Structure formats: structure tokens, C-alpha cells
Amino acid sequence: MSKNVKTKADFADQQSAQGTVTGNTALAKKEWRRAQKTLKLSHYSLTLTVGNDWASKQVATNIKHQLETKLNHFDVKIKMVRTTKANQLALNGQYQLLLTSWGADYPDPLSFLQIMTANSRFNYGNWRNSDYNKLIIKISNNPTGNLQNRWQQMRDAEKLLMTNQAVTPLYQQADAYLSNPKLNGVVYNISGVVADYKGAYLVK
């Protein structure tokens, strides 16, 4: 979605804290055992709130399966509601664990980073980090200035976000389209409206 103007490297490939989202079953089991001991729990049940769209249902089912098969005495209950209802529950903080998604409306990492600031209504978990907030303000106020400096600030912000696990990214959505080879002029966007047909035309 966004590339370094100097090195042409993709932002997603330059993350400083990629290890924070890498699966580690052994560590998960260790942390779960420690939690059980600390909280004097032999068994725990957690409710995962999700919207009722197809993708959310598939991901929620996968999360439930992985947690229940890899952590002993750990149950996940899926609470599936209408997407509008899920959004309202999220805004009100009425959930234990929430599965949600975000699509960029403009092609810049800031579209994702800005939703986790203290004053963002989409910061459902009410995560707070003053250093992160300051970084996002600097990035927002420098859209076309020192691009290399801005790029590094975005990397620093992403590292803070992932190290603190304010959110845990699970997957990146991708779509495949079957199109008529005679159809030309369609623009497929990486953010915002998926397909733009303003200049579309058919070649006989």
C-alpha cells in the first residue's frame, strides 16, 4: 500500500516488531499456565464478539479452534451479532474479546495508525500511550515534508503499537476477481473504493 520513496521498500516489510505477531504455541502455553497459577484458575471461559459477516465467522471459528486445542481448560464462546450491533458494543466497551477489521480509505500507513490514538472513537480498547500520540501528531503534520523522517516515525509508531499489543493483527484481506478480457479501463484501488469503473470500456 505504501512504499519508501528512497528505497522503494514496502512499509509492511519494514516492521521492527514483526516477532510480536508471529505464532508461538510454546510461549502461549507457558503464559497460560502462569496466568492460571497467578489467578488461581483451573478453567476459563471467554466470549469473542464478532459481526455476522462470512469472513468474521470463519476467522472467529479458527480463533476458537486454536485457543481451545492449544490451551488446556480454555473455552471460547462466539457471540455473533449484526455488524452494526457489534460496532455499537465495541464503542460501548461491552465485550471481553473483540474481532473487528479496518480498511484504509487512503493509501498511507497513517490510515491504520491514527485509529489507535487516545482520541480516536475506533480505539475500542481505550489504549493510551503518550509517546504514540505525539508520534501520530508529528506524522499527521508532515504529509509532504521530510518524507524519510516521516517514514521512520511511522515505523516507530508501528513498533510501539505492536510491542504493546494494543491490537493484534490476524490477517490481511485479499480479493480475487474474474474479469472479461474485453473489459478495459477499470482501476482497482488499494484503498477506498475497490474498483473504479468511470473509465471502463469494452473492446470488441
Secondary structure as GFF3:
##gff-version 3
##sequence-region A 1 204
A	DSSP	three_ten_helix	11	14	.	.	.	ID=ss1
A	DSSP	three_ten_helix	18	21	.	.	.	ID=ss2
A	DSSP	alpha_helix	25	39	.	.	.	ID=ss3
A	DSSP	beta_strand	44	51	.	.	.	ID=ss4
A	DSSP	alpha_helix	54	70	.	.	.	ID=ss5
A	DSSP	beta_strand	74	81	.	.	.	ID=ss6
A	DSSP	alpha_helix	83	91	.	.	.	ID=ss7
A	DSSP	beta_strand	97	98	.	.	.	ID=ss8
A	DSSP	alpha_helix	110	113	.	.	.	ID=ss9
A	DSSP	three_ten_helix	114	116	.	.	.	ID=ss10
A	DSSP	alpha_helix	130	140	.	.	.	ID=ss11
A	DSSP	alpha_helix	147	164	.	.	.	ID=ss12
A	DSSP	beta_strand	183	184	.	.	.	ID=ss13
A	DSSP	beta_strand	187	188	.	.	.	ID=ss14
A	DSSP	beta_strand	195	196	.	.	.	ID=ss15
A	DSSP	beta_strand	201	202	.	.	.	ID=ss16
###
